[in-house]
């Protein structure tokens, strides 16, 4: 069978990324231009600035990617792009750019859901075995999904309020840590101990998650201690929060492992870069003799390579998008 090269575009938030992926598994070239330093000045992503910077940089990112691959757009078999979910303005920049490339070079257009992209990041230089449990953990999403085959999803549970990544960022902010909060919480927690008593979220037999109460408990604790004039041990509080937050994921995943008897687990999304989380889930899967797929660190956060991997099964099935493709900021994978 002829090799398939997909040029993929990801602009759902604050990374402008373009990649060329061969047969859904091999990354020929990847470029990621982050806006992190710019948004750090505001304590978080500013949508208007993000979309403007995407528009300014996307042509340059394409040129760099083609130069790395020593290829042209004509050498590619299709154009893939993230269309949902994400920031509306950011998504539109990538979509319009992809549509232009599709039209000018007469290449089929493939629309890819950002969350599915994170799942398929596990297929880059690895193998996905079915059936599997996929735990999607990012700034905007916390979901537990069952997959019986490519693009066959069954939702087991999801967050009832805040996502885990969002709670990390908000706790980081109240502790005075810079954006992005997640990596800074993890770094601070390494020097602390689990000494602060924090509530366990959704301690039941469902597969649902909740982080609003845990986040609010940390915020209230900090405010109360400040009002009393007490000193807060930030490292201990970061460690205590991270321990409870990760334990929530472990409990729900363990419940699914027990109930489904599935022996393959996939972790997806930006929070999967957390080293404490990775070790805890490795230990859990070892306990149940389950295979654990973790994306390489460079594929954990938003990148276009994962979009190319997720686009490949759609290419094989001939599921192409029309040139009237539009963005869906709040779309689900179901």
C-alpha positions as CSV (number, residue, x, y, z in Angstrom):
1,X,0.0,0.0,0.0
2,X,1.2,3.5,-0.9
3,X,2.5,5.6,2.0
4,X,0.2,8.4,3.1
5,X,1.6,11.8,4.1
6,X,-0.8,14.1,5.9
7,X,0.0,17.8,6.5
8,X,-1.7,18.7,9.7
9,X,-2.5,22.0,11.4
10,X,-3.3,22.7,15.1
11,X,-4.3,26.2,16.3
12,X,-6.9,25.4,18.9
13,X,-5.4,27.6,21.7
14,X,-2.0,29.3,21.9
15,X,0.3,27.0,20.0
16,X,0.7,27.4,16.2
17,X,1.7,24.0,15.0
18,X,2.1,22.2,11.7
19,X,3.4,18.7,11.1
20,X,3.8,16.1,8.3
21,X,2.9,12.6,9.5
22,X,3.4,9.4,7.5
23,X,0.9,6.6,7.8
24,X,-0.5,8.0,11.0
25,X,2.5,6.9,13.1
26,X,5.7,8.5,11.9
27,X,6.4,12.2,12.4
28,X,8.4,13.4,9.4
29,X,8.5,17.0,10.6
30,X,6.9,19.0,13.4
31,X,7.0,22.7,14.3
32,X,5.4,24.2,17.4
33,X,5.5,27.9,18.0
34,X,4.2,28.7,21.4
35,X,2.8,31.9,22.7
36,X,3.3,31.0,26.3
37,X,5.7,33.9,27.2
38,X,3.2,36.4,25.7
39,X,0.2,35.1,27.6
40,X,2.2,34.7,30.8
41,X,2.2,38.5,31.1
42,X,-1.6,38.3,31.5
43,X,-1.8,35.2,33.8
44,X,-3.6,33.2,31.1
45,X,-4.5,33.0,27.4
46,X,-6.0,36.1,25.9
47,X,-8.2,34.8,23.0
48,X,-7.9,38.0,20.8
49,X,-4.1,38.0,21.1
50,X,-3.9,34.3,20.5
51,X,-5.8,34.4,17.2
52,X,-3.8,37.5,16.0
53,X,-0.5,35.7,16.7
54,X,-1.7,32.6,14.9
55,X,-2.5,34.7,11.8
56,X,0.9,36.4,11.9
57,X,2.9,33.2,12.3
58,X,1.2,30.4,10.5
59,X,2.8,30.9,7.1
60,X,6.2,31.0,8.7
61,X,5.4,27.8,10.7
62,X,4.4,26.0,7.4
63,X,7.6,27.1,5.7
64,X,9.7,25.8,8.6
65,X,7.9,22.4,8.6
66,X,8.3,21.9,4.9
67,X,12.0,22.8,5.1
68,X,12.5,20.3,7.9
69,X,10.8,17.6,5.9
70,X,12.4,18.6,2.6
71,X,8.9,18.3,1.1
72,X,6.3,20.5,-0.6
73,X,2.6,20.6,0.0
74,X,2.2,18.8,-3.4
75,X,4.1,15.8,-1.8
76,X,1.3,15.4,0.8
77,X,-1.8,13.4,0.3
78,X,-4.2,15.4,2.5
79,X,-4.6,18.5,4.7
80,X,-5.9,17.9,8.2
81,X,-6.9,20.6,10.7
82,X,-8.3,20.9,14.2
83,X,-11.9,22.2,14.0
84,X,-13.1,21.6,17.6
85,X,-13.0,22.2,20.5
86,X,-11.0,25.3,21.3
87,X,-10.9,29.1,21.1
88,X,-13.1,30.3,18.3
89,X,-10.7,32.8,16.8
90,X,-7.7,30.5,17.1
91,X,-9.6,27.6,15.4
92,X,-10.7,29.8,12.6
93,X,-7.2,30.8,11.7
94,X,-6.1,27.2,11.3
95,X,-9.3,26.2,9.5
96,X,-9.1,29.0,6.9
97,X,-5.5,28.3,6.3
98,X,-6.2,24.6,5.8
99,X,-9.1,25.3,3.4
100,X,-6.8,27.6,1.3
101,X,-4.2,24.9,1.1
102,X,-6.8,22.2,0.2
103,X,-8.3,24.3,-2.5
104,X,-5.0,25.6,-4.1
105,X,-3.2,22.3,-4.0
106,X,-6.3,20.2,-4.7
107,X,-5.9,18.0,-1.6
108,X,-8.7,16.4,0.4
109,X,-9.5,18.2,3.7
110,X,-9.8,16.3,6.9
111,X,-11.4,17.7,10.1
112,X,-10.1,16.4,13.4
113,X,-11.4,16.8,16.9
114,X,-8.7,18.1,19.2
115,X,-9.5,15.6,22.0
116,X,-9.3,12.7,19.6
117,X,-6.0,14.1,18.5
118,X,-4.7,13.9,22.1
119,X,-5.8,10.2,22.2
120,X,-4.0,9.4,18.9
121,X,-0.8,11.1,20.1
122,X,-0.3,7.6,21.7
123,X,0.0,6.1,18.2
124,X,3.0,8.2,17.3
125,X,5.9,5.8,17.4
126,X,3.7,3.4,19.5
127,X,0.9,1.0,19.0
128,X,-2.7,1.4,20.2
129,X,-4.3,-1.9,21.3
130,X,-8.0,-2.3,21.5
131,X,-10.2,-2.5,23.5
132,X,-8.7,0.2,25.7
133,X,-9.6,2.8,28.3
134,X,-8.6,6.4,27.4
135,X,-8.2,9.0,30.1
136,X,-8.3,12.5,28.6
137,X,-6.8,15.0,31.0
138,X,-6.2,18.6,30.0
139,X,-6.9,22.2,30.8
140,X,-10.5,22.0,29.6
141,X,-11.4,18.3,29.8
142,X,-11.4,15.4,32.1
143,X,-13.0,12.3,30.5
144,X,-12.8,8.5,30.8
145,X,-13.6,6.8,27.5
146,X,-13.8,3.2,26.3
147,X,-12.6,2.5,22.8
148,X,-13.2,-0.9,21.1
149,X,-11.6,0.1,17.8
150,X,-10.5,3.2,15.8
151,X,-13.0,6.0,16.2
152,X,-15.4,3.9,18.2
153,X,-15.9,5.7,21.5
154,X,-18.1,5.1,24.5
155,X,-18.1,7.7,27.3
156,X,-17.8,6.2,30.7
157,X,-17.5,9.4,32.7
158,X,-16.5,13.1,32.6
159,X,-16.0,16.1,34.9
160,X,-19.1,17.6,36.5
161,X,-17.5,21.0,36.7
162,X,-13.9,22.0,36.4
163,X,-11.3,20.0,34.5
164,X,-8.1,18.9,36.2
165,X,-5.9,21.2,34.2
166,X,-8.1,24.2,35.0
167,X,-7.9,23.4,38.7
168,X,-4.1,23.2,38.6
169,X,-3.9,26.6,36.9
170,X,-6.3,28.2,39.4
171,X,-4.6,26.7,42.5
172,X,-1.3,27.9,41.0
173,X,-2.6,31.4,40.7
174,X,-3.8,31.6,44.3
175,X,-0.3,30.3,45.4
176,X,1.3,33.1,43.4
177,X,2.8,30.9,40.8
178,X,3.3,32.0,37.2
179,X,1.3,30.8,34.1
180,X,1.2,28.0,33.1
181,X,0.2,26.8,36.5
182,X,0.3,23.0,36.1
183,X,4.1,22.5,35.6
184,X,4.8,25.0,38.4
185,X,2.5,23.2,40.8
186,X,4.3,19.9,40.0
187,X,7.7,21.5,40.5
188,X,6.8,23.1,43.8
189,X,5.1,19.8,45.0
190,X,8.4,18.0,44.7
191,X,9.7,19.9,47.7
192,X,6.6,19.4,49.8
193,X,4.7,16.8,51.8
194,X,1.0,15.8,51.8
195,X,0.2,17.6,55.1
196,X,-2.9,19.6,54.4
197,X,-6.3,17.8,54.8
198,X,-8.2,18.3,51.6
199,X,-11.6,16.8,50.5
200,X,-11.8,13.8,48.2
201,X,-14.0,14.7,45.1
202,X,-16.8,12.5,43.9
203,X,-15.9,9.6,46.2
204,X,-18.5,7.2,44.7
205,X,-18.9,4.3,42.3
206,X,-19.5,6.5,39.1
207,X,-16.8,7.3,36.6
208,X,-17.4,11.0,36.9
209,X,-14.9,13.6,38.2
210,X,-15.1,16.9,40.0
211,X,-12.5,19.4,40.8
212,X,-14.4,22.5,41.7
213,X,-14.8,21.6,45.4
214,X,-11.1,20.7,45.7
215,X,-10.0,23.9,44.0
216,X,-12.4,26.0,46.2
217,X,-11.1,24.3,49.3
218,X,-7.5,25.3,48.5
219,X,-8.5,28.9,47.7
220,X,-10.5,29.2,50.9
221,X,-7.7,27.7,53.0
222,X,-5.2,30.2,51.6
223,X,-7.6,33.1,52.2
224,X,-8.4,32.0,55.7
225,X,-4.7,31.5,56.7
226,X,-3.8,34.9,55.3
227,X,-6.6,36.6,57.3
228,X,-5.4,34.8,60.4
229,X,-1.9,36.0,59.8
230,X,-0.6,32.4,59.4
231,X,2.2,31.4,57.1
232,X,1.3,29.0,54.3
233,X,3.7,26.2,53.4
234,X,3.2,26.5,49.6
235,X,5.2,23.4,48.8
236,X,3.2,21.3,51.2
237,X,-0.1,22.7,49.9
238,X,0.9,22.1,46.3
239,X,1.9,18.5,47.2
240,X,-1.4,18.0,49.1
241,X,-3.5,19.3,46.2
242,X,-1.6,17.3,43.6
243,X,-1.9,14.1,45.6
244,X,-5.7,14.5,46.0
245,X,-6.2,15.6,42.4
246,X,-4.3,12.6,41.0
247,X,-5.9,10.2,43.4
248,X,-9.3,11.2,41.9
249,X,-8.0,10.0,38.5
250,X,-6.6,6.8,40.0
251,X,-9.8,5.8,41.8
252,X,-12.0,6.3,38.7
253,X,-9.5,4.5,36.4
254,X,-9.1,1.6,38.9
255,X,-12.9,1.3,39.1
256,X,-13.0,1.0,35.3
257,X,-10.2,-1.6,35.2
258,X,-12.1,-3.7,37.8
259,X,-15.5,-3.4,36.0
260,X,-14.5,-3.8,32.4
261,X,-11.5,-6.1,32.7
262,X,-9.8,-4.2,29.9
263,X,-6.1,-4.5,29.9
264,X,-5.0,-1.5,27.8
265,X,-4.9,2.1,29.1
266,X,-4.2,5.3,27.2
267,X,-3.5,8.6,28.8
268,X,-4.0,11.7,26.7
269,X,-3.9,15.5,27.1
270,X,-1.5,18.1,28.5
271,X,-1.8,17.0,32.1
272,X,-0.3,13.6,31.1
273,X,3.1,15.3,31.1
274,X,2.9,15.4,35.0
275,X,5.6,13.0,36.2
276,X,4.0,12.3,39.5
277,X,0.8,11.4,37.7
278,X,2.6,9.2,35.2
279,X,4.3,7.2,38.0
280,X,1.1,6.8,40.0
281,X,-0.8,5.4,36.9
282,X,2.1,3.2,36.0
283,X,1.9,1.6,39.5
284,X,-1.9,1.3,39.2
285,X,-1.7,-0.5,35.8
286,X,1.1,-2.8,37.0
287,X,-1.2,-3.8,39.9
288,X,-3.9,-4.9,37.4
289,X,-1.4,-6.3,34.8
290,X,-2.6,-3.7,32.3
291,X,-0.6,-2.1,29.5
292,X,-0.2,1.6,29.9
293,X,0.4,3.9,26.8
294,X,1.8,7.3,27.7
295,X,2.6,9.8,24.9
296,X,6.1,11.2,24.7
297,X,6.4,14.4,26.5
298,X,6.7,16.4,23.3
299,X,3.3,15.0,22.2
300,X,1.5,15.7,25.5
301,X,0.7,19.3,24.9
302,X,-1.0,20.7,21.8
303,X,0.8,19.8,18.6
304,X,0.0,19.1,15.0
305,X,1.5,15.6,14.9
306,X,-1.3,14.2,17.0
307,X,-3.8,15.7,14.5
308,X,-2.0,14.0,11.7
309,X,-2.2,10.7,13.6
310,X,-5.9,11.1,14.2
311,X,-6.5,12.1,10.6
312,X,-5.1,8.9,9.1
313,X,-8.0,6.5,9.9
314,X,-10.4,9.1,8.5
315,X,-8.2,9.3,5.3
316,X,-8.4,5.5,4.9
317,X,-12.2,5.7,5.3
318,X,-12.5,8.6,2.9
319,X,-14.2,10.9,5.5
320,X,-13.3,14.3,4.0
321,X,-14.7,17.7,4.9
322,X,-16.1,20.3,2.6
323,X,-14.7,23.8,2.1
324,X,-17.6,25.3,4.2
325,X,-16.0,23.7,7.3
326,X,-16.5,25.9,10.4
327,X,-15.2,25.9,13.9
328,X,-17.0,24.3,16.9
329,X,-15.5,25.8,20.1
330,X,-17.4,23.5,22.5
331,X,-17.8,20.3,20.4
332,X,-17.5,16.8,22.1
333,X,-16.0,13.6,20.6
334,X,-19.4,11.8,21.0
